[in-house]
Amino acid sequence: MSEIHKFLFDGLPVRGVVVRLTDAWTEILQRRASAGESNAYPEPVRDMLGEMVAAATLMQSNIKFNGSLILQIFGDGPVKLAVAEVQPDFGLRATATVIGEVPADARLSAMVNVSNEGKCAITLDPKTRFPGQQPYQGVVPLFGDKGEKIEKLSNVLEHYMLQSEQLDTTMVLAADDKVAAGLLIQRLPLEGVGNLAGSMVSEANEDEIGVNEHFNRISILASSLKREELLTLDVDTILRRLFWEEKIIRFEPVEGDAAPRFSCSCSRERVARMLEGLGEDEAKSILLERGNVEVGCEFCGKHYQFDPIDIEQIFRALTVLPPSTDEVQ
């Protein structure tokens, strides 16, 4: 079963999270494959998307936020867009749009950052918004300070966390066809509360960047974790092997019914609203060509069909106004 383990290093300003996604991850792959063998992700895309799902789950578990966390990678390579979304209850989904040939040994830049135009975006979309409130979004490029292409998603996200929260962060990510897993180690803030939205930007936190000897030591240990170890070892073994000299305080793991699981928020109502945005003329032109409008969810594979009566009802609702009245409402 999928699981999340959070822990602290006793007496040190360092926290950590380990995520192992098994059934939740394999269901994402199975739903994609069920659409036909030709739709299965190429192995490099599969592994990148798995790392994204693990990373998004790590970040969602590390903040106090009642809303969805959406991690997106997009650019100018054969992978046009990859998305991982995690809800506050750890319902998750993910998809990638592949428009070209992906070499078997393709790395991050070859998939989404061919001409150094690729970007990574993290969006925090609250479940309840105040009037006029918009989702928070932060964007970073897929290249370093000198324009060099970054080949590891973990390095991109470490840069994002440093920029957004002014906190040193180390991530180790790995995925295959059975497991998507990640380890996050982060220096605790001197001020503020972690929310990926810049609330901890302060001179005190900035002064600690890169110089805290406790974090630096633990970061080096965490970075020694190999891909094969992260994918095959249980969490107890990983923590014992990496941090056997450290005193760790562990919290109750998130597992069982509360564990990360596949969950898609698509619905017929949401698709109808999407068709509204498409416009009546465009929707009716599809009807003339095909006889009905069919929309498939890229995340779960479910298909929604709308016949001429359905389309008429969608757009009639937009044109029906309430009767006029002299009364003040």
Secondary structure, 3 states (H helix, E strand, C coil): CCEEEEEEECCCCEEEEEEEECHHHHHHHHHHHCCCHHHCCCHHHHHHHHHHHHHHHHHHHCCCCCEEEEEEEECCCCEEEEEEEECCCCEEEEEEEECCCCCCCCCHHHHHCCCCCCEEEEEEEECCCCCCCCCEEEEEECECCCCCECCCHHHHHHHHHHHHHCCCEEEEEEECCCCEEEEEEEECCCCCCCCCCCCCCCHHHHHCCCCCHHHHHHHHHHHCCCHHHHHHCCHHHHHHHHCCCCCEEECCCECHHHCCEECCCCCHHHHHHHHHHHCHHHHHHHHHHHCCEEEECCCCCCEEEECHHHHHHHHHHHHCCCCCCCCCC
